[in-house]
Amino acid sequence: MQQRIPYDGNDLGAVYTKKYTAFRLWAPTADAVTLCLYREGDGDCLSDTLPMKRDVQGTWTIRVDGDLRHVYYTYRLERSGKTVESQDPYSVAVGVNGQRSMVLDLKETDPENFKEDHGPVFSNRTDLVICEISVLDSTADGSSRVKYPGKYLGLAEKGTKNKEGEATGLDYLKSLGITHVQIMPMYDFASIDEAAPKKREYNWGYDPLNYNVPEGSFSTDPFHGEVRIREMKEMIAAFHREGIGVIMDVVYNHTYDLDSCLQKCEPDYYYRMNGTRYSNASACGNEIASEQPMMRKYIVESVCYWAREYHVDGFRFDLMGVLDIDTMNEISRRLKEINPYIILYGEGWTGGTSTMPEFRRAMKRNARMLDGIGMFSDDIRDMVRGHVFYNKDCGYVSGKEKMKVAVRYCATGGVWHPQVDYAAYTYAAGGTWTDTPEKVINYVSCHDNLTLWDKLQISRPDCDAGERLAMNRLAAAMVFTAQGVPFFLGGEEFARTKPAGKNGEISENSYNLPYETNVLRYDWSDGQKGLQQYYRGLIAFRKAHKGLRMTDAEEIRQNILFMEMTSEQTIAFTIRQPEETLLVAYNASGRKETLLLPDDRTWTLYIDDLHAGTRPIGSVHSNMELPATGCVVLGINELSC
């Protein structure tokens, strides 16, 4: 058997010119490799087979003269008397359902003026406001009234409105004031039949098939490989024109199954093994071995390709704890060479046990070892709404008691603060896990598990809609007034729910449920519209007050001072800046509480339990009454005193 010597070149895949195309595949243990050329991306249309030549460092090569633009191809590999056929792991374009790769001149897929396209620039990560969306969910419902529902182009449309004349789709997202969208998987995934759109199949897409190719079911024509590429670029450019950055949700921790192109091209190299069995920290049947030189090279080159070719502004790494620290730091280093402002964060945990030692994993406990890479704070998620894996468990906003330490922990962005009793913080052992608030992604809902509204419905069935709306507003206020980076699930701002049956069932894992469970609906009630406005106000206020967006742990320690309150369920603190002092108070006691102001001056009220924004809504002197369930934010302009 040939040695698995890593290849150090940059020409894997199909390198196209009008005069010839050069193919190179890394498959060191193959006995023979044949290039198969096809006229179409599917069907019985083989046009030629050409033997490839073994070359340096485990690669096989062939140069085919002539213009192969839009020709489809696969590799046929022979190994120990067995033959398999595979698409190219380095595919940049594919046919329908991703089984054949496509030769393509990528320049033809660029929208007009795409060379000048770029996303917004933010030097400080705490200035970001991230909303998680799905290409399909955002416009598939008829209430969006877009021309291309559920498609890349549907999210690129301007001027779309619901039946009441209110903005939908891209314009709606712009109206919220967000800085970035995090888009759920839009690489080519295996769990939707692209050839049968009338089936209306649904899947979140955490099933990677071709890592460097857009998903075909979101395009208007999945049969021609260039179309999905051009349409995704058009969508990204449309977001950029609105000043919104695009963060791509990537899944390098596993593949859809073990019949992948990686496995076919070099068996049992790209996956972690536990003896003869496959390690399964992804909980999906396999686990990528990111520490293997050619797997690390593949992942690094993949994200760099998306950043260069599609102008993606950042990456969210699914189950990042399955990936090793060295690979993640190499990703950070290489991407910053392309875009110094690239945004990187992920899930700092695994979905099961791994053969990789914990000290090597890109997990929360190792956050300080990662260079500029953030992680989701499950601390604030479970503290605010209740534990994610126990649907009936209440959180702070829904009445859980003895949460003072947890609230203080989360309000300070997870960094060490002298007024947080870490010995009494029971959610995670070991105290703080981060050295900077810029690594902390604060959220109370995402695509996984129950939506925030559904969690409140299930955990507090004794409450009416008005009471749950108050809890929702308080939860949102806590995210947007905490130190760190605010993140929310698209639709959370209008009490998104995921109905799963005719009898009122609610889904906590809607990954493959019908459109009707997952899509966003733009026909809102008055209560939903009021909640939207509250979110808009919180976002605007956060943007206007840098005391909510501190970037340094020492700055947080010096400028946040917690007040001692008589009620354990009332937490208040001041944030001092040279130009202003803010006072933030949360109350979840279910009864009105009196807040004694810290000095004898008149404070301006900006946020209460019903209103939020940059315009004053009142003034307060000496003391004020806090709402039974809600947040209050006051301010004093220190420059005018």
TAUR-V326631 format. One record per residue. RES is the residue in one small letter. SS is DSSP state (H for helix, E for strand, C for the rest). Layout:
res=RES ss=SS
res=RES ss=SS
//
This chain:
res=m ss=C
res=q ss=C
res=q ss=C
res=r ss=C
res=i ss=C
res=p ss=C
res=y ss=C
res=d ss=C
res=g ss=C
res=n ss=C
res=d ss=C
res=l ss=C
res=g ss=E
res=a ss=E
res=v ss=E
res=y ss=E
res=t ss=C
res=k ss=C
res=k ss=C
res=y ss=E
res=t ss=E
res=a ss=E
res=f ss=E
res=r ss=E
res=l ss=E
res=w ss=E
res=a ss=C
res=p ss=C
res=t ss=C
res=a ss=C
res=d ss=C
res=a ss=E
res=v ss=E
res=t ss=E
res=l ss=E
res=c ss=E
res=l ss=E
res=y ss=E
res=r ss=C
res=e ss=C
res=g ss=C
res=d ss=C
res=g ss=C
res=d ss=C
res=c ss=C
res=l ss=E
res=s ss=E
res=d ss=E
res=t ss=E
res=l ss=E
res=p ss=E
res=m ss=C
res=k ss=E
res=r ss=E
res=d ss=C
res=v ss=H
res=q ss=H
res=g ss=H
res=t ss=E
res=w ss=E
res=t ss=E
res=i ss=E
res=r ss=E
res=v ss=E
res=d ss=E
res=g ss=C
res=d ss=C
res=l ss=C
res=r ss=C
res=h ss=C
res=v ss=C
res=y ss=E
res=y ss=E
res=t ss=E
res=y ss=E
res=r ss=E
res=l ss=E
res=e ss=E
res=r ss=E
res=s ss=C
res=g ss=C
res=k ss=E
res=t ss=E
res=v ss=E
res=e ss=E
res=s ss=E
res=q ss=C
res=d ss=C
res=p ss=C
res=y ss=C
res=s ss=C
res=v ss=C
res=a ss=C
res=v ss=E
res=g ss=C
res=v ss=H
res=n ss=H
res=g ss=H
res=q ss=C
res=r ss=C
res=s ss=E
res=m ss=E
res=v ss=C
res=l ss=C
res=d ss=C
res=l ss=H
res=k ss=H
res=e ss=H
res=t ss=H
res=d ss=C
res=p ss=C
res=e ss=C
res=n ss=C
res=f ss=H
res=k ss=H
res=e ss=H
res=d ss=C
res=h ss=C
res=g ss=C
res=p ss=C
res=v ss=C
res=f ss=C
res=s ss=C
res=n ss=C
res=r ss=H
res=t ss=H
res=d ss=H
res=l ss=C
res=v ss=E
res=i ss=E
res=c ss=E
res=e ss=E
res=i ss=E
res=s ss=C
res=v ss=H
res=l ss=H
res=d ss=H
res=s ss=H
res=t ss=H
res=a ss=C
res=d ss=C
res=g ss=H
res=s ss=H
res=s ss=H
res=r ss=C
res=v ss=C
res=k ss=C
res=y ss=C
res=p ss=C
res=g ss=C
res=k ss=C
res=y ss=C
res=l ss=H
res=g ss=H
res=l ss=H
res=a ss=H
res=e ss=C
res=k ss=C
res=g ss=C
res=t ss=C
res=k ss=E
res=n ss=C
res=k ss=C
res=e ss=C
res=g ss=C
res=e ss=C
res=a ss=E
res=t ss=C
res=g ss=H
res=l ss=H
res=d ss=H
res=y ss=H
res=l ss=H
res=k ss=H
res=s ss=H
res=l ss=H
res=g ss=C
res=i ss=C
res=t ss=C
res=h ss=E
res=v ss=E
res=q ss=E
res=i ss=E
res=m ss=C
res=p ss=C
res=m ss=C
res=y ss=E
res=d ss=E
res=f ss=E
res=a ss=C
res=s ss=C
res=i ss=C
res=d ss=C
res=e ss=C
res=a ss=C
res=a ss=C
res=p ss=H
res=k ss=H
res=k ss=H
res=r ss=C
res=e ss=C
res=y ss=C
res=n ss=C
res=w ss=C
res=g ss=C
res=y ss=C
res=d ss=C
res=p ss=E
res=l ss=E
res=n ss=E
res=y ss=E
res=n ss=E
res=v ss=E
res=p ss=E
res=e ss=C
res=g ss=H
res=s ss=H
res=f ss=H
res=s ss=C
res=t ss=C
res=d ss=C
res=p ss=C
res=f ss=C
res=h ss=C
res=g ss=H
res=e ss=H
res=v ss=H
res=r ss=H
res=i ss=H
res=r ss=H
res=e ss=H
res=m ss=H
res=k ss=H
res=e ss=H
res=m ss=H
res=i ss=H
res=a ss=H
res=a ss=H
res=f ss=H
res=h ss=H
res=r ss=H
res=e ss=C
res=g ss=C
res=i ss=C
res=g ss=E
res=v ss=E
res=i ss=E
res=m ss=E
res=d ss=E
res=v ss=E
res=v ss=C
res=y ss=C
res=n ss=C
res=h ss=C
res=t ss=C
res=y ss=C
res=d ss=C
res=l ss=C
res=d ss=C
res=s ss=C
res=c ss=H
res=l ss=H
res=q ss=H
res=k ss=H
res=c ss=H
res=e ss=C
res=p ss=C
res=d ss=C
res=y ss=C
res=y ss=C
res=y ss=E
res=r ss=C
res=m ss=E
res=n ss=E
res=g ss=C
res=t ss=C
res=r ss=E
res=y ss=E
res=s ss=C
res=n ss=C
res=a ss=C
res=s ss=C
res=a ss=C
res=c ss=C
res=g ss=C
res=n ss=C
res=e ss=C
res=i ss=E
res=a ss=C
res=s ss=C
res=e ss=C
res=q ss=C
res=p ss=H
res=m ss=H
res=m ss=H
res=r ss=H
res=k ss=H
res=y ss=H
res=i ss=H
res=v ss=H
res=e ss=H
res=s ss=H
res=v ss=H
res=c ss=H
res=y ss=H
res=w ss=H
res=a ss=H
res=r ss=H
res=e ss=H
res=y ss=H
res=h ss=C
res=v ss=C
res=d ss=C
res=g ss=E
res=f ss=E
res=r ss=E
res=f ss=E
res=d ss=C
res=l ss=C
res=m ss=H
res=g ss=H
res=v ss=H
res=l ss=C
res=d ss=E
res=i ss=H
res=d ss=H
res=t ss=H
res=m ss=H
res=n ss=H
res=e ss=H
res=i ss=H
res=s ss=H
res=r ss=H
res=r ss=H
res=l ss=H
res=k ss=H
res=e ss=H
res=i ss=H
res=n ss=C
res=p ss=C
res=y ss=C
res=i ss=C
res=i ss=E
res=l ss=E
res=y ss=E
res=g ss=E
res=e ss=C
res=g ss=C
res=w ss=C
res=t ss=C
res=g ss=C
res=g ss=C
res=t ss=C
res=s ss=C
res=t ss=C
res=m ss=C
res=p ss=C
res=e ss=H
res=f ss=H
res=r ss=H
res=r ss=E
res=a ss=C
res=m ss=C
res=k ss=H
res=r ss=H
res=n ss=H
res=a ss=H
res=r ss=H
res=m ss=H
res=l ss=C
res=d ss=C
res=g ss=C
res=i ss=C
res=g ss=E
res=m ss=E
res=f ss=E
res=s ss=E
res=d ss=H
res=d ss=H
res=i ss=H
res=r ss=H
res=d ss=H
res=m ss=H
res=v ss=H
res=r ss=H
res=g ss=C
res=h ss=C
res=v ss=C
res=f ss=C
res=y ss=C
res=n ss=C
res=k ss=C
res=d ss=C
res=c ss=C
res=g ss=C
res=y ss=C
res=v ss=C
res=s ss=C
res=g ss=C
res=k ss=C
res=e ss=C
res=k ss=C
res=m ss=C
res=k ss=H
res=v ss=H
res=a ss=H
res=v ss=H
res=r ss=H
res=y ss=H
res=c ss=H
res=a ss=H
res=t ss=C
res=g ss=C
res=g ss=C
res=v ss=C
res=w ss=C
res=h ss=C
res=p ss=C
res=q ss=C
res=v ss=C
res=d ss=C
res=y ss=H
res=a ss=H
res=a ss=H
res=y ss=C
res=t ss=C
res=y ss=C
res=a ss=C
res=a ss=C
res=g ss=C
res=g ss=C
res=t ss=C
res=w ss=C
res=t ss=C
res=d ss=C
res=t ss=C
res=p ss=H
res=e ss=H
res=k ss=H
res=v ss=E
res=i ss=E
res=n ss=E
res=y ss=C
res=v ss=C
res=s ss=C
res=c ss=C
res=h ss=C
res=d ss=C
res=n ss=C
res=l ss=C
res=t ss=C
res=l ss=H
res=w ss=H
res=d ss=H
res=k ss=H
res=l ss=H
res=q ss=H
res=i ss=H
res=s ss=H
res=r ss=C
res=p ss=C
res=d ss=C
res=c ss=C
res=d ss=C
res=a ss=H
res=g ss=H
res=e ss=H
res=r ss=H
res=l ss=H
res=a ss=H
res=m ss=H
res=n ss=H
res=r ss=H
res=l ss=H
res=a ss=H
res=a ss=H
res=a ss=H
res=m ss=H
res=v ss=H
res=f ss=H
res=t ss=H
res=a ss=C
res=q ss=C
res=g ss=C
res=v ss=E
res=p ss=E
res=f ss=E
res=f ss=E
res=l ss=E
res=g ss=C
res=g ss=C
res=e ss=H
res=e ss=H
res=f ss=H
res=a ss=C
res=r ss=C
res=t ss=C
res=k ss=C
res=p ss=E
res=a ss=C
res=g ss=C
res=k ss=C
res=n ss=C
res=g ss=C
res=e ss=C
res=i ss=E
res=s ss=C
res=e ss=C
res=n ss=C
res=s ss=C
res=y ss=C
res=n ss=C
res=l ss=C
res=p ss=C
res=y ss=H
res=e ss=H
res=t ss=H
res=n ss=H
res=v ss=C
res=l ss=C
res=r ss=C
res=y ss=C
res=d ss=C
res=w ss=C
res=s ss=C
res=d ss=H
res=g ss=H
res=q ss=H
res=k ss=H
res=g ss=H
res=l ss=H
res=q ss=H
res=q ss=H
res=y ss=H
res=y ss=H
res=r ss=H
res=g ss=H
res=l ss=H
res=i ss=H
res=a ss=H
res=f ss=H
res=r ss=H
res=k ss=H
res=a ss=H
res=h ss=C
res=k ss=H
res=g ss=H
res=l ss=H
res=r ss=C
res=m ss=C
res=t ss=C
res=d ss=C
res=a ss=H
res=e ss=H
res=e ss=H
res=i ss=H
res=r ss=H
res=q ss=H
res=n ss=H
res=i ss=E
res=l ss=E
res=f ss=E
res=m ss=E
res=e ss=C
res=m ss=C
res=t ss=C
res=s ss=C
res=e ss=C
res=q ss=C
res=t ss=E
res=i ss=E
res=a ss=E
res=f ss=E
res=t ss=E
res=i ss=E
res=r ss=E
res=q ss=C
res=p ss=C
res=e ss=C
res=e ss=E
res=t ss=E
res=l ss=E
res=l ss=E
res=v ss=E
res=a ss=E
res=y ss=E
res=n ss=E
res=a ss=C
res=s ss=C
res=g ss=C
res=r ss=C
res=k ss=C
res=e ss=E
res=t ss=E
res=l ss=E
res=l ss=E
res=l ss=C
res=p ss=C
res=d ss=C
res=d ss=C
res=r ss=C
res=t ss=E
res=w ss=E
res=t ss=E
res=l ss=E
res=y ss=E
res=i ss=E
res=d ss=C
res=d ss=C
res=l ss=C
res=h ss=C
res=a ss=C
res=g ss=C
res=t ss=C
res=r ss=C
res=p ss=C
res=i ss=C
res=g ss=E
res=s ss=E
res=v ss=E
res=h ss=E
res=s ss=C
res=n ss=E
res=m ss=E
res=e ss=E
res=l ss=E
res=p ss=C
res=a ss=C
res=t ss=C
res=g ss=E
res=c ss=E
res=v ss=E
res=v ss=E
res=l ss=E
res=g ss=E
res=i ss=E
res=n ss=E
res=e ss=H
res=l ss=H
res=s ss=H
res=c ss=C
//
